Amino acid sequence: MSNGIGIVGAGMIGAAHAFGYRNHLSKFASRLPGLNLTAVADPNATLARQLAQSFGFSRTVSDWREVVSDPEIGVISVALPNFLHVDAVEAALAAGKHVLCEKPLALSASQARRLYEQGKSSSVCAATVFNYRRIPAVTEIRNMISAGELGEIVNILVQFQCEYAADPQLPHSWRYERNRAGPGALLDIGTHAIDTARFLCGEVSEVAGAVSTISIKERFLAACSTVGHNRVELSSERRPVDNDDVMSALLRFDSGAQGLFSTSRVAIGMGNTLSFEVFGTKATARFSTQSINQYQIARFDGSGQTPFATVFNRPSSPNVGSMLPVPFDGVAVGYAEVFGFMIHDFLNAIAEGRPISDGTLLDGLRAAEVLDAIQASADNGGPVTVERSPV
């Protein structure tokens, strides 16, 4: 198979993929001979050209299908709007391409199941972007939980809070239409929080209850083309918003632990923040991407006022010593670098001819099953069992 790399979707997240490939390309020169940045696909020619020029891709095309059918391309990143993920991944797998799909893998568990089954029967590497698993602090907390250092996990509070849709003058787009985006904040960013909860605490068995809110009930259409969350001139035409701005849920895990989950795209002051607190019988660990280079842990000491200690990145932290150019205590790790860790893991799995271990299509499916149950609970007002497909 050719080792050309193609990115389909030249928006803001396509740039994160491009940055990751460019930064890790040289590490695979001997293991994946000919690996190169080949093509960017986007119907917005200007956007595609800007991305290609910024990161060194050889050419641009207007249709993602041209990337899938290109014999020079063997590795594809899908960074399209949510409602196009399934079509693009199905086509890439059918064409025998290695494929890395943005979250959410699909709009529903039934769609995600189709992709999982197709990927299972394929010999290529297929993955879902769950880049927050690669944050050194998050991985280290997971390792401590697995080693029993926190004791039996009692409960987790997990949130993904964003401000990107708080401005009512932000134009209407596919993100605010349930038939194209699926659930709103729940699917678009809550996917990361649910995956993090699973990564730390195992499988979710039940959604005991959920509530949703649409706080901005309609938006103006843009008067011109727009990308991502950009603010542009608005037309006088309004469209309703029919998916959630805020979603919260009470979860039960297979282990017996419980969880409080909340996600919002209208959380003023929160920027783009994943945070969690995990409470065990021996210790509590907490983390926020607002302080991405550290986590805090309180180990029970019987005093009644157990203090938290702050643990910073250090060379022995997961990914730090092997992945950063400056692997010293306290050196900052940013979003783009963590995203690059995901790209590195993907390329490493391809080079070794094996499935990726973190961020599999099964992970994408399992997250989708929980998200479906949360949405169903919010719709019917009662508890919903998470229906997990056999594997």
C-alpha positions as CSV (number, residue, x, y, z in Angstrom):
1,M,0.0,0.0,0.0
2,S,1.2,3.5,-0.7
3,N,2.1,5.6,2.3
4,G,0.7,8.9,1.1
5,I,-1.3,10.7,3.8
6,G,-4.6,12.5,3.0
7,I,-6.8,14.7,5.2
8,V,-10.4,15.1,4.3
9,G,-11.8,18.3,5.8
10,A,-9.6,21.4,6.0
11,G,-11.4,23.1,8.9
12,M,-10.0,23.7,12.4
13,I,-9.7,20.1,13.4
14,G,-8.2,19.1,10.0
15,A,-5.3,21.5,10.9
16,A,-4.7,19.6,14.2
17,H,-4.4,16.4,12.2
18,A,-2.0,18.1,9.7
19,F,0.1,19.5,12.6
20,G,0.4,16.0,14.1
21,Y,1.4,14.3,10.9
22,R,4.0,16.9,10.1
23,N,5.6,16.8,13.5
24,H,5.9,13.0,13.6
25,L,6.5,12.2,10.0
26,S,10.3,11.9,10.2
27,K,10.1,9.3,13.0
28,F,8.6,6.8,10.6
29,A,10.9,7.3,7.7
30,S,12.6,3.9,8.0
31,R,9.5,2.0,9.1
32,L,7.0,3.4,6.7
33,P,9.2,4.2,3.6
34,G,7.7,6.9,1.4
35,L,5.4,8.3,4.1
36,N,4.5,11.7,2.9
37,L,1.9,14.5,3.1
38,T,0.0,14.0,-0.1
39,A,-3.4,15.7,-0.3
40,V,-6.0,17.8,1.5
41,A,-9.7,17.6,0.4
42,D,-12.2,20.3,1.0
43,P,-14.9,21.9,-1.2
44,N,-13.6,25.3,0.0
45,A,-10.6,25.6,-2.3
46,T,-9.1,28.5,-0.3
47,L,-9.3,26.7,2.9
48,A,-7.8,23.5,1.4
49,R,-4.9,25.5,-0.2
50,Q,-4.1,27.3,3.1
51,L,-3.9,24.1,5.0
52,A,-1.8,22.4,2.4
53,Q,0.6,25.3,2.2
54,S,0.9,25.7,5.9
55,F,1.8,22.1,6.6
56,G,3.5,20.9,3.4
57,F,0.9,18.8,1.6
58,S,1.6,18.3,-2.1
59,R,-1.9,19.1,-3.5
60,T,-5.5,19.8,-2.9
61,V,-8.8,18.3,-4.2
62,S,-12.4,19.4,-3.8
63,D,-14.0,16.0,-3.0
64,W,-13.1,13.6,-0.2
65,R,-13.9,10.8,-2.5
66,E,-10.9,11.7,-4.6
67,V,-8.6,11.1,-1.6
68,V,-10.3,7.7,-0.9
69,S,-9.8,6.6,-4.5
70,D,-6.3,7.9,-4.9
71,P,-3.8,4.9,-5.2
72,E,-1.0,7.1,-3.8
73,I,-2.8,7.5,-0.5
74,G,-2.9,4.8,2.1
75,V,-3.5,6.8,5.3
76,I,-6.6,9.0,5.7
77,S,-7.7,11.3,8.5
78,V,-11.5,12.1,8.5
79,A,-12.0,15.6,9.8
80,L,-15.4,16.3,8.2
81,P,-18.7,17.5,9.8
82,N,-20.2,14.8,12.0
83,F,-22.9,13.7,9.6
84,L,-20.3,12.8,6.9
85,H,-18.1,10.6,9.2
86,V,-19.9,7.3,8.4
87,D,-19.8,7.7,4.6
88,A,-16.2,8.6,4.6
89,V,-15.0,5.9,6.9
90,E,-17.0,3.2,5.2
91,A,-15.5,4.3,1.8
92,A,-12.0,4.4,3.2
93,L,-12.2,1.0,4.8
94,A,-13.7,-0.5,1.6
95,A,-10.8,1.0,-0.3
96,G,-8.3,-0.7,2.1
97,K,-7.0,2.6,3.6
98,H,-5.8,3.1,7.2
99,V,-8.3,5.5,8.6
100,L,-8.3,7.8,11.7
101,C,-11.8,9.3,12.3
102,E,-12.6,12.4,14.3
103,K,-15.0,12.0,17.2
104,P,-17.8,11.3,17.2
105,L,-17.4,8.1,15.2
106,A,-21.0,8.3,14.1
107,L,-24.3,10.0,15.0
108,S,-25.7,6.9,16.7
109,A,-24.7,3.6,18.1
110,S,-26.3,1.7,15.2
111,Q,-24.1,3.6,12.7
112,A,-21.0,3.2,14.9
113,R,-21.7,-0.5,15.0
114,R,-21.7,-0.7,11.2
115,L,-18.2,0.9,11.1
116,Y,-16.9,-1.4,13.9
117,E,-18.1,-4.5,12.1
118,Q,-16.6,-3.3,8.9
119,G,-13.3,-2.4,10.5
120,K,-13.1,-5.8,12.4
121,S,-13.2,-7.7,9.1
122,S,-10.5,-5.4,7.6
123,S,-6.8,-5.8,7.7
124,V,-6.1,-2.1,8.0
125,C,-5.7,0.1,11.1
126,A,-8.8,2.0,12.0
127,A,-9.1,4.4,14.9
128,T,-11.2,7.1,16.6
129,V,-9.7,10.3,17.8
130,F,-9.8,10.2,21.6
131,N,-6.8,12.4,22.1
132,Y,-7.5,13.4,25.7
133,R,-6.4,9.9,26.7
134,R,-2.9,10.9,25.7
135,I,-2.6,13.8,28.2
136,P,0.2,12.6,30.5
137,A,-1.7,13.4,33.7
138,V,-4.8,11.6,32.5
139,T,-2.9,8.5,31.5
140,E,-1.0,8.5,34.8
141,I,-4.3,8.7,36.8
142,R,-5.6,5.8,34.8
143,N,-2.5,3.8,35.6
144,M,-2.9,4.5,39.3
145,I,-6.5,3.4,39.2
146,S,-5.5,0.2,37.4
147,A,-2.8,-0.4,40.1
148,G,-5.3,0.0,42.9
149,E,-3.7,3.1,44.3
150,L,-7.0,4.9,44.6
151,G,-8.7,1.9,46.1
152,E,-12.2,0.9,44.9
153,I,-13.6,3.7,42.8
154,V,-16.8,5.1,44.4
155,N,-17.7,7.8,41.9
156,I,-16.5,10.2,39.2
157,L,-17.5,13.7,38.3
158,V,-16.7,14.4,34.7
159,Q,-17.4,17.5,32.6
160,F,-16.6,19.0,29.2
161,Q,-17.5,22.7,29.3
162,C,-17.1,25.0,26.3
163,E,-18.0,28.6,25.5
164,Y,-17.9,28.3,21.7
165,A,-21.7,28.6,21.3
166,A,-22.5,31.1,24.1
167,D,-22.7,34.0,21.7
168,P,-26.3,34.2,20.3
169,Q,-24.8,36.0,17.3
170,L,-22.8,33.0,16.2
171,P,-24.4,31.9,12.9
172,H,-26.6,28.8,12.5
173,S,-24.8,25.8,11.0
174,W,-25.1,22.0,10.8
175,R,-24.0,21.8,14.5
176,Y,-27.4,23.1,15.6
177,E,-29.5,20.6,13.6
178,R,-30.2,17.2,15.2
179,N,-30.7,15.5,11.8
180,R,-27.2,16.4,10.7
181,A,-25.3,16.8,14.0
182,G,-27.2,14.4,16.1
183,P,-27.3,15.6,19.8
184,G,-25.6,18.9,20.3
185,A,-23.1,19.4,23.1
186,L,-23.7,15.8,24.2
187,L,-22.3,14.4,21.0
188,D,-20.0,17.1,19.8
189,I,-17.9,17.5,23.0
190,G,-19.6,15.2,25.5
191,T,-18.1,12.3,23.6
192,H,-14.7,13.2,25.0
193,A,-16.0,13.3,28.6
194,I,-17.8,9.9,28.2
195,D,-14.7,8.3,26.7
196,T,-12.6,9.7,29.6
197,A,-15.0,8.3,32.1
198,R,-14.8,4.9,30.4
199,F,-11.0,5.1,30.2
200,L,-10.8,5.7,33.9
201,C,-13.7,3.7,35.4
202,G,-14.7,1.1,32.9
203,E,-18.0,0.5,31.1
204,V,-21.2,2.3,31.9
205,S,-24.1,0.0,32.5
206,E,-27.0,2.4,33.1
207,V,-28.0,6.0,32.7
208,A,-30.2,6.6,35.8
209,G,-31.4,9.9,34.5
210,A,-30.6,12.8,32.2
211,V,-31.7,16.4,31.5
212,S,-31.1,18.6,28.5
213,T,-31.4,22.3,27.9
214,I,-31.5,24.4,24.7
215,S,-30.6,27.9,26.0
216,I,-30.4,29.6,22.6
217,K,-33.4,28.5,20.7
218,E,-32.7,30.0,17.3
219,R,-29.8,31.6,15.4
220,F,-29.4,33.7,12.2
221,L,-28.0,32.1,9.1
222,A,-24.7,33.4,7.9
223,A,-24.6,35.8,5.0
224,C,-21.4,34.2,3.7
225,S,-19.5,31.0,4.1
226,T,-18.1,30.2,7.5
227,V,-15.7,27.8,9.1
228,G,-15.7,26.2,12.5
229,H,-17.0,28.6,15.2
230,N,-16.1,31.8,13.3
231,R,-18.3,34.9,13.6
232,V,-19.3,36.4,10.3
233,E,-21.9,38.8,8.9
234,L,-25.4,37.4,9.5
235,S,-28.4,37.4,7.2
236,S,-31.9,38.3,8.4
237,E,-33.1,34.7,8.2
238,R,-33.4,32.7,11.5
239,R,-33.4,28.9,12.0
240,P,-34.4,26.9,15.1
241,V,-31.8,25.1,17.2
242,D,-33.1,21.6,18.0
243,N,-30.3,19.9,19.8
244,D,-29.0,20.4,23.3
245,D,-26.8,23.3,24.5
246,V,-26.4,21.6,27.9
247,M,-26.8,17.9,28.9
248,S,-26.3,16.3,32.3
249,A,-26.7,12.7,33.4
250,L,-26.3,10.3,36.4
251,L,-24.4,7.2,35.4
252,R,-23.9,3.7,36.9
253,F,-20.8,1.7,36.0
254,D,-20.3,-2.1,35.8
255,S,-18.0,-1.8,38.7
256,G,-20.7,-0.4,41.0
257,A,-19.3,3.1,40.8
258,Q,-21.6,6.0,40.0
259,G,-20.8,9.1,37.8
260,L,-22.1,12.6,37.4
261,F,-21.6,13.8,33.8
262,S,-22.2,17.2,32.4
263,T,-21.4,19.0,29.1
264,S,-22.2,22.4,27.8
265,R,-21.3,24.5,24.7
266,V,-22.6,27.7,26.3
267,A,-20.5,27.7,29.5
268,I,-19.2,31.3,29.7
269,G,-15.6,31.5,30.9
270,M,-14.8,27.9,30.4
271,G,-13.1,28.0,27.0
272,N,-12.6,24.4,26.1
273,T,-12.3,22.5,29.4
274,L,-12.3,18.8,30.2
275,S,-12.2,18.2,33.9
276,F,-12.8,15.3,36.3
277,E,-12.6,14.2,39.9
278,V,-12.3,10.5,40.7
279,F,-13.1,9.4,44.3
280,G,-11.8,6.1,45.6
281,T,-11.7,4.4,49.0
282,K,-8.0,5.2,49.4
283,A,-7.5,8.5,47.4
284,T,-9.1,11.1,45.2
285,A,-7.5,12.4,42.0
286,R,-8.6,15.4,40.0
287,F,-7.6,17.1,36.8
288,S,-8.5,19.9,34.5
289,T,-7.2,20.9,31.0
290,Q,-7.0,24.4,32.4
291,S,-3.9,23.1,34.2
292,I,-3.0,20.5,31.6
293,N,0.5,19.9,32.9
294,Q,-0.5,18.7,36.4
295,Y,-3.0,16.8,38.4
296,Q,-3.8,16.7,42.1
297,I,-4.1,13.7,44.4
298,A,-5.2,13.4,48.0
299,R,-4.2,10.1,49.7
300,F,-6.4,9.3,52.8
301,D,-4.4,10.0,56.0
302,G,-7.2,9.8,58.6
303,S,-6.8,13.4,59.6
304,G,-10.3,14.5,58.5
305,Q,-8.7,17.1,56.3
306,T,-6.6,15.1,53.9
307,P,-4.6,17.6,51.7
308,F,-4.2,17.5,48.0
309,A,-0.7,17.3,46.6
310,T,0.1,18.7,43.1
311,V,2.0,16.4,40.7
312,F,3.6,18.1,37.7
313,N,4.8,16.6,34.4
314,R,8.2,15.0,34.8
315,P,10.4,12.8,32.5
316,S,8.8,9.6,33.8
317,S,5.2,10.8,33.1
318,P,3.5,8.9,30.3
319,N,4.5,10.2,26.8
320,V,6.7,13.0,28.2
321,G,10.2,11.4,28.1
322,S,9.7,9.6,24.8
323,M,7.6,12.2,22.9
324,L,8.6,15.7,23.9
325,P,11.8,17.5,22.6
326,V,12.3,19.0,26.1
327,P,11.3,16.2,28.5
328,F,12.1,18.0,31.8
329,D,10.1,18.5,35.0
330,G,7.2,21.0,34.5
331,V,7.7,21.5,30.8
332,A,4.3,22.4,29.3
333,V,2.4,20.0,27.1
334,G,-0.2,21.7,24.9
335,Y,-3.3,20.5,23.0
336,A,-1.5,20.2,19.7
337,E,1.3,18.1,21.2
338,V,-1.3,15.7,22.8
339,F,-3.1,15.5,19.5
340,G,0.3,14.6,18.0
341,F,0.6,11.8,20.5
342,M,-2.6,10.3,19.0
343,I,-1.2,10.6,15.5
344,H,2.0,9.0,16.6
345,D,0.2,6.0,18.1
346,F,-1.9,5.7,14.9
347,L,1.2,5.6,12.7
348,N,3.1,3.3,15.1
349,A,0.2,0.8,14.9
350,I,0.3,1.0,11.1
351,A,4.1,0.5,11.1
352,E,3.8,-2.6,13.4
353,G,0.9,-4.0,11.4
354,R,-1.5,-4.2,14.4
355,P,-4.7,-2.6,15.7
356,I,-4.3,0.6,17.7
357,S,-4.8,0.0,21.4
358,D,-6.4,3.3,22.6
359,G,-9.0,5.0,20.5
360,T,-10.3,1.9,18.6
361,L,-13.5,1.8,16.6
362,L,-14.8,-0.3,19.5
363,D,-14.1,2.7,21.8
364,G,-16.0,4.9,19.4
365,L,-18.9,2.4,19.5
366,R,-18.9,2.1,23.2
367,A,-19.0,5.8,23.6
368,A,-21.9,6.0,21.1
369,E,-23.9,3.4,23.1
370,V,-23.6,5.5,26.3
371,L,-24.5,8.7,24.4
372,D,-27.5,7.1,22.9
373,A,-28.7,6.0,26.4
374,I,-28.1,9.5,27.8
375,Q,-30.2,11.0,24.9
376,A,-32.9,8.4,25.4
377,S,-33.0,9.1,29.2
378,A,-33.3,12.9,28.5
379,D,-36.1,12.2,26.0
380,N,-38.2,9.8,28.1
381,G,-37.4,11.2,31.6
382,G,-36.4,7.8,33.1
383,P,-33.5,5.4,33.5
384,V,-32.1,3.6,30.4
385,T,-29.9,0.5,30.3
386,V,-26.8,0.9,28.1
387,E,-27.2,-1.6,25.3
388,R,-23.7,-2.9,24.5
389,S,-23.1,-4.8,21.2
390,P,-21.4,-8.2,21.5
391,V,-17.8,-8.2,20.2
